Amino acid sequence: MSKKHLITPLLVLAILTACGGKKAQVAKVEGLEIDSISVDSTLQLAPVEASPTCHVALHLQFVKGKKAEEINQALLRSGILTPDYFSLSDEKIAMKQAADSFVCQYMADYKRDIGELYRRDPEHPSNYNNRYIVTTSTQSDRDNTLTYVARVTTFGGGEHEMTQTIVRNFDVKTGRLITLSDVFKDDSEAKLKALIEQNIEEGKATDEIFVSDNFILTDDGITFLYSAAEIAPYETGEISVEIDKDQLKDLTR
């Protein structure tokens, strides 16, 4: 029986640099070292060739050095991984343990929930295939800021898979996750919406604009990211809106 036919998950943990292929982008921040881990697991619902499968692959960078524990714990509870199992507890957990735990829980949920659906509808196994793939990188485009970028691909049946970019910014001095309220004054939302509308590529947005909490901080300003179908039809794809710091000078703290 091949590995993909195992009924229980096979977890393979390895440092990404030992896996070959193109390395993920790595930030260079004084006092911090970026390491990485890879977890790859496949679960087949039944021991037959056409049985649905669930494939989970996590390629996660994490921090070593100053404020590493604070950053890593905040990262695990920042919505980079969904479902956000780790927010149910404030217990500290190492990145390797977290990756292992996440995959096991994800597989258990799939086996329980999708397994029941498949038993009711065994004639359409492809409807119950599932993929969840996360690849991460780090960058630093602003002083004392570490930007963590996750590229997430999901598939749960249907016509196409979904891909989105999730970004989280961290203050390397404190280890805290940087939120919109840390960057902008309390009364800035309406003006920010106007700036987003002003800077978005013409014809891109069709739905109501909102100030996304998915953003990249740089020395030159801020870039807001919107997933496919958030503010425009799915076929438009992801949308990024760059706003120059000169436009933001009266809005930032």
Backbone torsions as a table, in degrees:
resi	resn	phi	psi	omega
1	MET	NA	132.5	-179.2
2	SER	-75.4	166.7	-176.6
3	LYS	-61.8	-34.2	-177.7
4	LYS	-69.3	-11.2	-179.6
5	HIS	-93.9	2.2	179.7
6	LEU	-65.1	139.8	179.9
7	ILE	-80.6	-28.2	175.6
8	THR	-104.9	151.0	-174.0
9	PRO	-63.7	143.9	170.5
10	LEU	-102.8	118.0	-178.5
11	LEU	-101.2	126.2	178.2
12	VAL	-120.3	115.2	-178.4
13	LEU	-109.7	131.6	179.6
14	ALA	-159.5	153.8	173.1
15	ILE	-70.7	134.1	-174.4
16	LEU	-58.3	-37.6	-176.7
17	THR	-65.5	-16.5	178.7
18	ALA	-91.6	-2.6	-174.5
19	CYS	-92.9	-6.9	-178.8
20	GLY	80.8	176.0	178.3
21	GLY	81.2	-173.3	-176.0
22	LYS	-73.8	132.8	178.4
23	LYS	-76.2	147.0	175.2
24	ALA	-73.0	155.2	178.3
25	GLN	-63.7	135.8	-177.3
26	VAL	-124.4	129.8	179.1
27	ALA	-74.0	154.7	173.2
28	LYS	-118.7	106.6	-179.0
29	VAL	-128.6	130.5	-178.2
30	GLU	-58.2	130.4	178.5
31	GLY	88.3	-5.1	-179.2
32	LEU	-121.0	145.4	171.9
33	GLU	-122.7	134.7	-179.6
34	ILE	-101.2	123.3	176.1
35	ASP	-116.1	177.1	-177.3
36	SER	-152.7	159.5	-180.0
37	ILE	-143.5	149.3	179.3
38	SER	-125.3	134.1	175.7
39	VAL	-128.2	128.1	-178.2
40	ASP	-135.5	123.9	-174.5
41	SER	-145.5	141.1	176.5
42	THR	-130.6	133.9	178.1
43	LEU	-120.6	129.9	174.1
44	GLN	-107.1	131.8	-172.5
45	LEU	-68.4	-31.5	-178.2
46	ALA	-144.7	153.9	-176.2
47	PRO	-79.6	50.9	175.9
48	VAL	-132.3	153.0	-171.2
49	GLU	-58.4	-39.3	-174.3
50	ALA	-88.6	4.4	-177.2
51	SER	-61.6	144.4	176.7
52	PRO	-61.8	151.4	179.2
53	THR	-128.6	154.0	173.3
54	CYS	-120.6	122.7	-179.5
55	HIS	-117.7	123.8	178.1
56	VAL	-122.1	127.5	176.9
57	ALA	-134.0	120.5	178.7
58	LEU	-117.1	125.4	175.8
59	HIS	-121.2	94.0	-167.2
60	LEU	-111.6	125.4	168.7
61	GLN	-86.2	151.5	176.0
62	PHE	-148.2	171.3	-168.2
63	VAL	-107.2	141.8	169.1
64	LYS	-124.1	147.9	177.9
65	GLY	111.2	-148.7	-175.9
66	LYS	-59.9	129.8	177.2
67	LYS	58.3	21.1	-177.5
68	ALA	-61.9	-45.4	-177.1
69	GLU	-62.5	-42.7	179.6
70	GLU	-62.0	-45.6	-179.0
71	ILE	-65.1	-46.6	-177.3
72	ASN	-64.4	-40.3	179.3
73	GLN	-67.1	-41.0	177.4
74	ALA	-66.0	-38.0	179.7
75	LEU	-61.7	-45.3	-178.2
76	LEU	-62.9	-23.1	-178.1
77	ARG	-110.4	22.6	-174.6
78	SER	-103.2	3.1	179.6
79	GLY	90.3	7.2	174.8
80	ILE	-62.4	-39.5	177.2
81	LEU	-106.9	133.0	177.0
82	THR	-131.6	139.5	-1.0
83	PRO	-59.4	151.8	-176.6
84	ASP	-87.1	69.7	-177.3
85	TYR	-59.0	-34.5	-170.0
86	PHE	-74.5	-19.9	178.2
87	SER	-72.1	-10.0	177.2
88	LEU	-73.6	-12.1	-178.7
89	SER	-145.4	149.4	175.4
90	ASP	-100.4	12.4	178.8
91	GLU	-66.0	134.7	179.5
92	LYS	-71.2	140.0	-177.1
93	ILE	-143.1	135.5	178.8
94	ALA	-71.0	153.1	-175.6
95	MET	-60.7	-41.6	178.5
96	LYS	-62.5	-44.3	178.5
97	GLN	-64.9	-39.2	-180.0
98	ALA	-63.9	-44.3	180.0
99	ALA	-62.6	-44.9	178.3
100	ASP	-60.3	-47.9	-178.3
101	SER	-63.2	-42.8	-179.2
102	PHE	-60.6	-47.8	-178.0
103	VAL	-62.2	-43.6	179.2
104	CYS	-61.3	-42.9	-179.7
105	GLN	-68.7	-41.5	179.0
106	TYR	-60.4	-44.5	179.0
107	MET	-65.0	-40.0	179.2
108	ALA	-63.5	-41.9	178.1
109	ASP	-64.2	-41.8	178.9
110	TYR	-62.6	-46.9	-178.2
111	LYS	-61.3	-39.5	-179.2
112	ARG	-72.1	-52.1	-171.7
113	ASP	-78.8	-49.8	-177.2
114	ILE	-78.1	-30.7	177.1
115	GLY	-58.1	-40.4	179.1
116	GLU	-66.2	-41.0	178.4
117	LEU	-64.6	-41.9	-179.3
118	TYR	-65.0	-38.4	178.6
119	ARG	-62.8	-30.1	178.5
120	ARG	-81.6	-20.9	-174.7
121	ASP	-139.4	63.4	-175.3
122	PRO	-71.5	-10.8	-178.5
123	GLU	-77.7	-12.4	-177.1
124	HIS	-127.9	64.0	-174.5
125	PRO	-62.3	-32.8	-176.8
126	SER	-65.3	-20.4	178.5
127	ASN	-67.5	-15.3	-172.1
128	TYR	-115.3	12.2	172.5
129	ASN	-69.2	148.7	-177.4
130	ASN	-142.5	136.8	174.0
131	ARG	-132.8	139.3	175.5
132	TYR	-141.2	109.3	-173.7
133	ILE	-127.2	126.4	179.9
134	VAL	-125.0	123.7	175.4
135	THR	-122.1	132.0	-173.1
136	THR	-121.6	158.2	173.7
137	SER	-147.2	165.0	177.5
138	THR	-128.5	150.6	176.4
139	GLN	-149.8	163.6	178.0
140	SER	-140.8	101.6	-176.7
141	ASP	-111.6	9.2	177.3
142	ARG	-147.6	144.5	-179.0
143	ASP	-54.7	135.5	175.1
144	ASN	62.3	22.1	-179.4
145	THR	-127.3	129.3	173.2
146	LEU	-108.0	123.6	179.4
147	THR	-105.4	124.3	-176.2
148	TYR	-109.1	122.9	-174.9
149	VAL	-117.0	124.2	177.6
150	ALA	-114.8	127.7	174.2
151	ARG	-101.8	114.0	-171.4
152	VAL	-113.9	125.0	176.9
153	THR	-118.3	127.2	-179.2
154	THR	-130.2	149.6	174.7
155	PHE	-147.4	127.9	178.9
156	GLY	-135.2	45.7	-173.3
157	GLY	89.1	179.7	-179.9
158	GLY	92.9	-169.1	-172.4
159	GLU	-84.6	-29.2	-176.3
160	HIS	-151.5	160.2	175.3
161	GLU	-82.2	162.6	179.4
162	MET	-110.8	135.8	177.3
163	THR	-128.3	134.0	177.7
164	GLN	-143.2	157.1	176.1
165	THR	-108.6	126.2	178.7
166	ILE	-115.5	128.9	-176.1
167	VAL	-122.1	137.9	173.6
168	ARG	-133.6	138.0	-178.8
169	ASN	-112.7	138.3	-177.6
170	PHE	-126.2	140.2	172.7
171	ASP	-80.1	114.6	-174.1
172	VAL	-74.0	-15.5	178.0
173	LYS	-77.9	-36.5	-177.3
174	THR	-107.4	-20.9	-175.1
175	GLY	82.5	2.2	-175.5
176	ARG	-81.2	146.9	170.0
177	LEU	-69.5	132.4	179.4
178	ILE	-89.9	122.9	179.9
179	THR	-105.8	170.9	177.8
180	LEU	-58.3	-37.8	-178.7
181	SER	-69.4	-19.8	174.9
182	ASP	-76.3	-27.0	-174.1
183	VAL	-94.7	-41.1	-171.0
184	PHE	-114.6	152.8	177.1
185	LYS	-66.9	158.8	-173.8
186	ASP	-62.1	-31.0	-174.6
187	ASP	-99.8	24.9	-171.7
188	SER	-96.8	-5.5	-171.1
189	GLU	-59.1	-47.7	-177.2
190	ALA	-62.6	-41.9	179.9
191	LYS	-68.8	-36.2	176.9
192	LEU	-64.6	-41.7	176.8
193	LYS	-58.6	-42.9	179.2
194	ALA	-63.5	-39.7	178.5
195	LEU	-67.2	-38.5	177.5
196	ILE	-62.7	-45.3	177.5
197	GLU	-61.6	-37.8	-178.6
198	GLN	-68.5	-34.5	-173.3
199	ASN	-99.3	-9.5	-179.2
200	ILE	-72.2	146.7	179.9
201	GLU	-62.0	135.3	-174.7
202	GLU	-57.7	131.7	177.6
203	GLY	85.0	-2.5	-177.5
204	LYS	-75.4	-51.4	-172.8
205	ALA	-91.7	136.1	176.2
206	THR	-122.7	-21.3	179.6
207	ASP	-98.2	176.0	-177.4
208	GLU	-63.8	132.0	179.5
209	ILE	-75.6	142.1	171.9
210	PHE	-137.4	163.3	179.6
211	VAL	-86.0	107.8	-174.2
212	SER	-74.8	141.9	173.1
213	ASP	-86.8	10.9	175.9
214	ASN	-104.5	99.5	-171.7
215	PHE	-148.7	158.0	176.9
216	ILE	-115.9	126.1	177.2
217	LEU	-94.2	133.0	176.6
218	THR	-135.0	170.6	175.4
219	ASP	-65.3	-23.0	-176.7
220	ASP	-93.0	-8.0	-179.6
221	GLY	150.4	-137.3	-177.5
222	ILE	-143.0	146.5	174.1
223	THR	-121.5	120.8	176.3
224	PHE	-91.6	136.7	-179.3
225	LEU	-114.4	136.6	178.1
226	TYR	-126.2	129.3	178.8
227	SER	-70.9	162.9	176.2
228	ALA	-55.8	134.2	177.3
229	ALA	79.1	1.2	178.1
230	GLU	-74.4	-46.3	-179.0
231	ILE	-129.9	6.0	-179.3
232	ALA	-154.1	166.0	177.6
233	PRO	-56.8	152.9	-176.4
234	TYR	-53.9	-40.9	-175.0
235	GLU	-65.9	-15.3	176.6
236	THR	-68.3	-28.0	-179.7
237	GLY	81.9	-167.6	178.6
238	GLU	-68.9	147.6	179.9
239	ILE	-124.0	132.5	174.9
240	SER	-119.0	139.8	-178.2
241	VAL	-127.8	114.1	-179.9
242	GLU	-94.4	133.3	176.8
243	ILE	-125.0	125.5	-177.2
244	ASP	-71.4	147.3	-178.0
245	LYS	-60.0	-28.6	178.7
246	ASP	-65.5	-30.9	177.5
247	GLN	-75.3	-18.4	-174.0
248	LEU	-102.5	-2.4	-168.5
249	LYS	-58.3	-28.8	179.7
250	ASP	-91.7	-1.4	-174.8
251	LEU	-109.2	-22.0	-175.5
252	THR	-86.7	156.7	179.3
253	ARG	-77.0	NA	NA
